[in-house]
Amino acid sequence: MKVVLSKGMAIALFCFGLVTNPSAAQEKKPTIERKWWKEAVVYQIYPRSFKDTNGDGVGDLKGIIQKLDYIKSLGIDVVWLNPIYGSPNADNGYDISDYQSIMKEFGTMEDFDALLKGMHERGLKLVMDLVVNHSSDEHKWFQESRKSRDNPYRDYYHWWPAEKGKPAFRPGAFEADGSGWRYDKQTDSYYLHYFSYKQPDLNWENPKLRQEIYSMMNWWFQKGIDGFRMDVIPFIAKDTTFPVITQADLDKNYQGRWDVFMASGPHLHDYLKEMNKEVLSKYDVMALAEGAGMTLKSAHDFVDADRKELDMGYHFEGTNLGYIPGYFKKMNPNWSLIDFKKIYSDWDAVYDQKGWGTIYLGNHDQPRMTSRWGNDAPEFRAVSSKMLTTFLLSMKGTPYYYNGDEIGMVNAKFNKIEDYKDIETIAEYEKVKIAGGDLKQFIEDQKTGGARDNGRTPFQWDSSKNGGFSTAEPWLKVNDNHTVLNAVAQEKDPNSVLNYFRKMTKLRKSNPVLVYGKYTLLDKDNPDVYAYTRELEGKKVLVLLNFSAKNAIANTGMNLKNAKVLINNYATVSKKATLRPYEALVLELK
């Protein structure tokens, strides 16, 4: 998008190094539109597993406050906080019973105010998790809604009267029977829930409900938060006639996928435009869509500035790579790097001229980044973790980085279902059990690519009991490797994964080419090496990443003799086309 720069903005760009002459900037009208959320590195905190200060085995807000200096030291700009609202905790806070209170396990609103103040004092921004596709079934709205068919809150949710017969199938992700409808005897009706029956879907077709949500969002912004990450926001709009959907319908219109269907509801973009007008446009904030069902074709509908909807969305194509259909998150360990490169290159191309993208490799819903995309064997864990960090922080788009990945935490690989706490894993275990499937194999599958709890084990602060996370038994077991893999040990090692992350955030901030520069894929058919350049205003950077456990050759056709090494993840510096196992090399080309 072209913008006409004011004199002040032109000078700012000059100081930032994006142009060499302020007056020339006004004449050229550069296409770069600077935004703080484009230049930010976002650090996601899963509060339940971050730091416990009151000895109940559950992380809390005071624990985050206690670690604010550590968070600031990482070089990040924004903290995305998973839900901390009032909740009965059926889905670890994604089932909200009170949007304007704090879950008792996490603390009080006074604790939240202190956290926000402490972050802003350190120049950090806070983004909350907005969960408004559904609420908890213990929310007062739903409690009223289920009382009678003529209750004023009835239309805050989606109900189907039983006398019309059973409603057409919709998937319920966290249910053993897979159904998104739940029969409620009190009013002889079914209610819709795309996830757990404890998470009934809100009826966005009701303008009163929408105004309740906008009022709540304004309340949080007036407290001073800096944005929302919006949980499954593409799912909010429904066709309330609930027609029968066949697999043939899905294949013809929605790429064969339920998530694409659910992200294609009528009036979705009307609601997002209304949200922008009523709330987002009033503040200097960021709005991120969890882009469930978002496709290459539909992405611009969410994020183009001229549409006045949201700022960014993140897709699932990358993290879905290698999952085998017909199984619950069973991963093929032999996923193809060529496919990986194509996915990220295709998504970069979507935003080449318009809009803005994101980049991430792990979060609270995913296995640990190093176990999933790197190599968590002891000899490769650190170097492959650094390589993945290099990828995340050298690609175009706002990087989202999950807490614990900065020290290279890996999957816990629990051996029995009793060790898992996640509602999704437990439901899928029951599905396999009901079907007479191989339960032992199911547990093995969860160790690598499946269970969300792999990414939720408590943060490993030190080598003491419970990894320094809590003085009590943690809500979820700490990974046994915390005695050797922890933050305290890595603070002392200049070559640690933690200190490499700090170097990489610093490199990104000091090189605008890594934020705004054009991305070009090189050597696309190389099965082991991911190579690309970033270019901006005459500066060109080459990124070489070996995704394999063997030496690999990068075929770039470039003479690297005079290139300047900006960062390298090995103790000894190299600028050769032959890369060591999981080597990452960023070079400034002369």
N, C-alpha and C positions, 0 to 999 in steps of 0.2 A: 504494500500500500504506500503510495507516495504521500509525503507530508511536506508542507512548507515550513521551514524552520524559522523560529524567531532568532533574533541575534543572540539571545541568552542560550538557547538550545544549541545553536551552532558553535558557540564557544565551549559549551559543555562537551559536545562531541569532539571538539578539537582537543580538549584536555584529556578526554578518555582515549584519544588516539585513533578514533574512527575516521577522522579527516585531518588533513595537514594544514588547512587554512580556513579559518572561520568564515570569511567572506565568500570563499569558493564554495563552502557548504551551502550557503544560501542560494548561490547561482545554480548548483548542480541538483538541488532538491533530492538528496539521497533517499533511498527507499527504506532505510532502517528507521524503525520507530522504537525508540528505547522505552522500556518499561522495567520497573524494579523486579517484577516477577519473572521476567525473561532472564535477567542477569543473576538471579538467586540460585543458590544450592539449597534444596529443601531436605530437611532431616526429619524423618518420621519417628515419632516416639510412641511405642505401645505401652501406655502408662501402667498397666497391670503387671508388666514384667520388667520395668525399668529400675526402680529403687524403692524399697520398703523402709519407712522410718518409724512406724509404730508397732512393728513386731507381730503383724497378723498374717504375714506370708504373702501379702498383696501389695504391689507397688502403689504409690500414692503421689499426690501433687507436691507434698513437702519433699519427697524424694527427688522429684525433678528440680525443685528449687535448690536443693542441696547440690545438684550437679550442674547448675547453670554455667559456672565458670568452665567446667569441662566441655559443655556443649559449645560455648563461645569459642573455645580453643580449637575446635575442629575446623573453623573457617567457614561454617555454614551461615546462612542468612535467615532462614525461615524454619520454624518447627511446625510440622503437621502433627497434631495430637489426635489419636484415636478417641472415640466417644468417652466422655467423662460425665455425661448427664445422669440424672436419676434413672435407674434401671433395675429390674429384678435379675438381670444378668443371665438370661437364657442363652444369649448369643454374645457374651462378653461385651455388653454395652450397646450393641447394635439393635437392641430392643428397648426403646426409650419410653419410660413412663412419665417423665417430667422433663421437658426441654429447657427449663429455666432453673434447674437445681443441679447439684453435684452429687454423684453417687457416693453414698456414705463411706464405702471402702476407700474412696480416693481422697476424701476430706470434705472441706466446706467451701462455700462461695468466697469466704475471706481468704482461704488458701489460694483459690483461683486468682483473686484480685492481686495477691502478693506475687504469684507466679507471673502474671501478665506484666506487672510493674517491673519485676526483676529482669524479665526478658527485654522490655523496651529500654530499660536503663543500659543494657548491654548492646543495644542496637540490633536486637533480634526481633523478628516478627512472629506472630502466632496465628496459625490457621487451624480452625476447628473442623471436626467431622460433622457434616450435615446429613442426617439420616431421615429423609422425609418421603421415601417411597412407602414406608411402613412405620408403625409404632409398635410398642409393646401391647399385648392384650390386657395389660394391667394399667394402661393409660386411662385417665378418667373419660376421655372421649369414647374409647371402645367399651368401657364398663357401662356407660350410658347407652351406647349404640345397640348393645345386645339385649337391653331390657325389654324393648317392644318395637314393633314395626313402625310405630308413629312417634318414636322418641325424637326430639329435635336433633340429636346427634346420629341418628340412623344413617344418614347419607354422608357421614364422614368416612364411611368404609363401603366396600363393595359386598352387597348381600344378594343372594339368589333364593327366592322362595321355593321350598321343597315341592309344593304342589305343581310347579312347572317341570318337575322331573330333575334328574341329576344334571348339574351344569356341564357344559363341554369341558373337556380336559384342559387344564393348565398345569404346568409343572410346579411342584413345590420342592425346592432344592434340598431342604433339610428333613424331609419326611421319608420314612422307611417305605411307604407305598408310592412315593413319588408324586403324590397329588397335591395341587395347590388350592384345593377346596376342602374346607372343614365343616362338618355338620354341627350345628348348634341347636340343641333341643329346645332351649328356652323360647325361641321364636320360630321353630321348625323351618330353619333356613341354613344355607351354606354361606360362609364368608371366604373371601379370596386371600391367599397368602402365598406369595411367590417364594418365600423362604420357609421358616418354621411356622407352625400353627400358633406359636407364641408371638408372631410378627404379622398381624393382619395388615393388608395393604390399604393405604389411605386413598380416599376418593378425590382426586384432583379435579374431577369434573364439577365438584361442588365449590362455588366461589367463596362461600363462608370458610371452608377448610383452607383454601389458598390464602385468604386474608389472615387467618390465624398463624399460618406459617411465615408469612411476610412480617407480621408483627413481631414474632419471635426472632427472626433474623435481624431485624432492625434493633431489637433490644440488645443482642450480642454485639453488633457493630457499635452501638452507642456506648457499650462498655469498653470498646477500644480494640477488639480483635481485628486481625488484618486479612481475613478471608475465610472461605469455606472450601473444603474438599467434599464434594457432593456424592454420597454413596448411591450407587446404581440409579443415578438421576435420569438416565434415558428410559427407565421403566415406569415413570410416574403416570403416563397417559395410557388409558385403556379404552378399548371399544366396549362400551357397557352393554351391548347386546350379546357379548360373549358367544360369537358364532363358533361352530365346529371348525377346527383347524386340522387338516390331514397332513400327513407327511408329504403328500404331493403338493399341497399348498405351500408348505415350508420350502420344498425344493424349488418350486417355481418362483416364489416371490421373496424368500428370505434366506437364500444360500443354504437351505436345509437346516437352519439353526433356530432354535427357540429364542435364544438371546437376541438375535436380530429382529425377530418378530416382536418381542417384548419392548424393543427399543424403537419401534416404528408406530407407536400409538398415535391416533388422531389428536390434534391440538397440542402435542408435546412442545413444539416450538412456540406456539402461542403462549403457553405457560411460562417458558423460559424468558421470552420477551417481556412478559408481564412482571416476572420476578426481577428482571434487570431494571425495569422502569420503577417499580415499587421499592426496590431495595438497593441492588448492586450499584446502580449509576450514581447513588448519593454519596459514595465513599471511594477513597483510593485504596481499593482492596483487590484481591485475586479470587477468582472463582474457577475451580477445577472440577471437571466432570470425571467421575469414575466411569469410563466409557464402555460399560458392558453393552455389547451389541453394536457398538460403533464400528463402522467400516470405513475403508478408504474413500468410498463414494459419499458417505454421509458426514464425514468428519467436519467439513467446512460449515455444515448447517448449525453446528454447535458453537464454533469458535471464531468465525470471521467477525472482525470488529464492526463492520458495517451492519451486521445483523442485530447487534446489541443484545447478545445472549450471554455466553460465558467466555472465559479467556483461554482455557486450555482443557484438553481431555486426554486421558491416557487409554491406550488400546490394550487388548488382551492377546493379540496375535503372537507377539514375542513370547510371552510367558506360557501360552498354550502350545508352543512348538514341542513336538515329541510326545504329547499325551495321546494315548491310544484309545480310540472310540470304543465304547462298550465296557469300559472299566472306570472306576472312580480314580481319576488322577493317577493312573498307572503310567509311568514314564518310560519311553524307549531311550535307554542311555546312549544309543547310537544316533541321536539327532544330528542332522547335517548342518555344518557351519555355512554351507552355501545357501541353504534355506534361511538360516538365521540372518545372513547378510542381505538376502533379498527382502525379507520382512522389514528390516530397519531402513534399508535404502528406499523401499517403496513408501514408507511412512515419511521419510525425510522429503521425498519428492512432493508429497501432498502439500507440504507447507513451504515449498521452495519460493513461491511468489506471494503467498497470502496465508494469514493465520499463524499459529504458533503451536509447536508440539512439545512433547515431554519424552523423557527417557528414564526407564527404571528396570531393574532386574529382580527385585524382591520386595516384599512387604508382608504385612500380617496375614495375608491370605495365601502366601507362597512359601515353598521350602526356602532354606537359606541359600543365598546367592552363590556362595562358593561351592556348596554341595550340588546345586542344580546346574550351574554353567561352567564351573571351574573344576577343581579336583581336590577333594577334602582328605586325600591320603596325606600323612604327615610330611612327606618330602615335597609335596606340591601345594599344600594348603596356602601358605603365605604368598608364594609367588603368583599363584593363580588368582588369589583374592586381589592382589595389587593390579594384576592385568585387567580384571573386570572393573575395578575402580577407574583405571585409565580410560577404559571404554566409556563408562558412564559420564565422566567429566570432560571428555574431549569430543563428544557428539553434540550436534545442534539440538536445541530444545532444552527446556528446564529439567535438570536432573533431580530425581527423587531418590533419596538414599535412606535405607532402613537401619534403625538403631541396632548396633551389634555387628553390622557388616564392616564397620570401620576397624574392628579388631579381628575380622575374619571368622566370626562364629559360624558353626556348621550344624547340620541336622543332628538332632538328638538320637534318632533311630531307636525309638522305644520298641521293646520286645513283646509287649502284651497290651491288649486293648484297654486294660485298667489304667495304664499310664497316660492315656489320652483323655483330654478334657473337652475337646472341641465337639460341638453339636453336630457338625457336618461329618466328621470321621465316624462318630458313634452311629449316626443314621445310616451311613454307607455300610458299616460293618453289619448292621441289622439287615440291610438289603441282601448282602451276600449270604447271611445266615438263613434268611427266609428262602432264598433261591437254592439252598443246599450247596453253595459254592465252597471254594477252598479258603477257609478263614486264615490258615497259616500263611498262604501266599498273599492274601490281602494285607496282613501285617507287614510282610516283607516289602510289598509295593509302597507302603506308606513311608518307609525309611528313606526312600530316595526322592520321589517326585510328588508324593501325595499329601500327607496330613498337614493341615495348617499349623498344628502345634509345633512342627519343626522350626517354624519362624517365631514362635511365641515363648520359647523357654527363657527364663530370667537372664537378664544381662549379667555377664561374667566380669565383675569389677576386680576381684582379686582371687587368690588361691585358697582362701579360708573356706570354712564350711558354708555351703549354699552360695559360694562364689561372691560373698560380700553383698548379695542382694538383700538378704533378710536374716534376722536372728532366729526366726521361726521356720517351720517347714513351709517351703514355698507352695503356692497354689498349683504350680506345675513344676515337675522335677527339673533341677539344673543339670545341664549337660556335664557328664563325668569329666570331660576334658578341661574343666575350668581351672584345674590345678596348674596347667601349663599354658592355657590360652585365656588370658585375662588382661584387662586394661592396665593394671599396675605394672605388670611385667613389661608390657609394650611401651609404657611411658619412658622406661629406662633405656630402651633400645632404639638408637637413631634409625636403624634399618627395619623397624617393625612395620606391620601392616597399618597400625594406627598412625604412625608418623609419616608414612607414605601418603595416606589419605590427606593429611594436613598439607603436605607438599603439593598434592594434586589440586586441592581447592585453591591454594595460593596461585598456582600456575594458571588456572582457569581465570581467576579474577584479574591477573596481570596481563592477560592476553585476550583482548576482545575478539580476536579471530576465532577463539574456541567457543565464544558465545554466539556471535552473529555471522561468522564466516560461512561461505558456501561449502557444502559437503560434496565430495566426488569419490565414488567407490573405485578402487583399483583392484586388478587381479581377481575379478569376481568369481572365477571358477577354482580358485585355490581352496582345497578342502581343509587346510590347516590354519591359514593366515587370513586375518581381516585387516586390510590395508585401505586407507583413505586419506584424502587431503582436506584441509580446511583453508579457505582463502578469503582475505578481506583487505581491501585498500592496498594492494601490492604485497601484502605479507602472506606467505604460504607455509603451512605446517603439514608435515607428513606423520601419520599415526600408523604404527605397525604393531599388530597384536597376534601372538601365536596362541591359538586356542587348543593346542595339543601338548601331549606329554613327551614329545620328541623334538629334535631339531627340525626346523622347517624353513624353507626358502621363500622370501617375499619377492615376487616377480613384478617389481614396479617399473623397471626400465629406467630408473633414475640413478644418477651418480651421486652417492651420498658422502663423497670424500670431504666436501667443504661444508656439509650440513652441521648445524649446531645442535647438540643434544640438550633438549629442554628437561627431559626426565627419562629415567630408565629404572625398571623394577628389580634389577640385579645389583649386587654390591659392587660389581665391576662394570664400568661403563662400556657400552658397545654402540657402534653405528654401522652394523653390517647387515647385509640382506639375509644372512643366515641367522635365524632367531633361535635362541635356546628355549627349552620347554617353558611354555606360558610366559615368554618374555613380552614385555611391553616397552615400546620405544616411541618417544615423541620427538621429532626433529624439526627444526626451523630450516627451511631450504634457502640457500643463498642463490 
